[in-house]
Amino acid sequence: MLLFTSNREKHLWFWVLMVFAAIFTTLFLGQPLAELLSSQDARAVIFLIVMFFIGATILVHAIQTKPTRIELTIILGLVAVYIMFALRLGMPERSHLMEYSVLAVFIHKAITERIRQGKQIPMPALITFIVTFLIGVLDECIQIFLPNRIFDPADILFNGMAAAMAIGSSMLLIWARKWKHKSNKQTLNKD
């Protein structure tokens, strides 16, 4: 337990590792799966299911109690932005959006658990972004050496954008909760 501050942190890093492994597994299995699911209808259904789970992942990360009106407003806006952004992308870019959003949320959750256990970690959102971005760079650089794969700097940008969107969305929801809590506290103190 020397490496981890709690069992919860240990489990969170395990899930980070699982997402990391899944992303890197697609380097080898992605093409055969894409050929197997060449139907646009099947891809659309899978895309909608995955988007639902991505949204749920981000929301569960940011909200742990009943959301306030402002949080619901932010959630609906974020869902709309994610859907519209994803609809403008091709299938490979959509997968980057989904994979790196989840990876960023899990890394952020593990880092915030470490902080909750008393460790000092400055700027956890920035650290989360950097770690997620570097994993995306590694993912893309490995493709230089793989047949039937292409190194594409644009994919690195998509990975970074996905991480930034997920972290930004979570941070916005966390901020809204703190703002509402602070606002309620000030109202109680005035009475």
Beta strands, then each sheet from edge to edge (+ up, - down):
end
